[in-house]
Amino acid sequence: MVSHDTVRDVLVPEFVGASESDPVPASARLLLEEGTDHLVVLRGTDPVGVVSTRDLLGRFLTGDATETTLGDVMTTDYETISSDVSVDAAADRFVGSSQPLLVVDNDEPIGILTERDLLTAPHGDPYEEALPVDETSDNTENDTASQGICEACGAFTRSLAVTDGRSLCADCLDV
């Protein structure tokens, strides 16, 4: 079973950096070319902000993207996290926030951690953590299981119910 204990284990250790003076249209193009949703704005080698595709899109919608730089749109109140923090603690940091976390080692940026990174990291067999099914019972009673993948629809959910020997999400239980 593959298990991920720290942010380092799930992080793709790279990021796309840009300068505060970079224009919004060129930065949007860079995001598309690199296939990412966030830029780390650097002053030299020091991070000073984070810009998302949403930030850039907002400038295009207001019509002033061509005269705007990343320094004008960057978020300066971004959060950082160390790569040796547990995955569970990192997940807790996302509760109530949609902002990515800038991952640092020795005060140097090494990547951006998003909720998607945590959800798409391989976690081994998703059924191993579900409640064990008693093969001798008739399994007509629903037992609550931990988070995992629904055996019927394949969706990730925080709460599975074991019924008739299968781990199902709430939507599939109603079918």
N, C-alpha and C positions, 0 to 999 in steps of 0.2 A: 504494500500500500504506500502511495506517495503521500507524504504529510508535509505541510508547510507550517513552520513554527514562527518565522519572523518575516518582516517586510522584505528583507533581502531575498528570501526564498520565492516571493511572488513578483518581485519588481523586475521589469525590463530595464536594465541599468543604462539608460540613455535618455536624453531629452533634446528638444530643439530649443536652442538659445537664439536670442535676438537682442538688438540694441534699442534703447529708449528712443533714439532718433529715427528708427526704421518706420517708413510710411505704412499705414494700415493696408492699402491695396497689396503691396508687395508681401506683407506679413500674412495676409489671407491666402495668397498664392502659395507661400511657403508651407502653411498648414496643410493645404490640399496636396502639395507635392510630397510632403513627408507622411501623410496619412495619420495625422495626430490632431487632437482637439485643444492642445495647450502649448503655449510658448513660455519659456522662462526668460524674463527680461533681465539682462545682465549689464552691469556697469563694470567693465573690465571682466573679471572672473567672479564678481560678487553678484548674487541674485538681488534684485531690487523690486521685482514684481512678477506677476503671472497674468497672462492674457489668454482668454478662451475664445473659441469660435463664436460664442454668443456675444462676447464683448465687441468683436470685430463686426459681426452682423448688425449690431445695434447702430454702429457708426455708418454703415452703408444705408440703413433704413432712414436715418436722419438726414442723409444727403451730404454730410461733411467728411466722408472718408478720405477723399483725396488730399485734404489739407491737414489731416490728423496723423499724429505719430503714436507709436506704442506707449510712449511716456504719458500721453493724454488719456489713454484708455486702460492702462494696466491697473490691476488690483495690487495695492501695496500691503494690504492686511492679510496676506496669505499665511497659512500655517506650515510649519516644518515638522518633520518626524524623522527620527533616526532609523537607519536600516535594521538595527538590532531589536526594535520594538516588536512585540508579538503581533501576529496577524489579528488575533482577537481584540487587542487594544487598539490597533489601527482601525478595525471595523467600527469600534465604538466611537472613534473620532468623527466618523461620517454621519452619525445619528444627528439629524437636524441641520445638516450642512450639505451643500452640493459642491463645495469647493474641493479641488484636488489638494493633495498634500505634497509639498516639496520634500523629497527624501534627501537627507544630508548625511555625510560621513565626514567627521573631522571638520565640520563647518563648510565643506565643499558640496555643492549640489551634485547628486548622482542620478536623479530621475524624478519623475512625477508619479504619484500613486493615486489612482482613481478607484471609485467603487467597482467599476468594471474589472479592474485588475484583480480585485479580491474575489469577485464572483466567477471569473473565468479561469482562475488558477486551478490546475488539476488537484483534486482532493482525494484521489483514490476512488474506491468503490463507494458511491453515494448511499448504498443500502446498508453498509456495514454499521453506520451509526443509528439506524432506525431501531426501534424496539424489536427484540427478538420475537418471532412468531412461534407460538406453541403449536406444533404440528398435531398434537393429540386433541386439541380443542376444536370446536366447530367453527371458530373464528367469526361468529356472527356479531360479536360485540366489537365496537370500534375502540381501539386503543390509540392514544395520542403518541406520536413519534417525534423525533427531533427534526430539524431542518434537513432538506435533501431534495432529491429529484422525484417528481410524481411518476409512478410506473405507467400511468395511462397516457398522460399528455406530454411528459418530458419536461415540464416547467419546474424551475427551482422555486421552492417555497420554504418559509420559516417554520411551517407547521404541517406535518403529514399525519394522516390517520391510517392506521393499519386495519384493513377490513378484508375479509376473505383471503388473508395471506398476502395482500398487496398494499404497498404504501401509496396513498392517494392524497392529492391536494383537495381543498374544500370544494372547488368547482367540479372535480371528477366524482366526488362523493355524491353530489346531487344528481348525477346522470343515471 
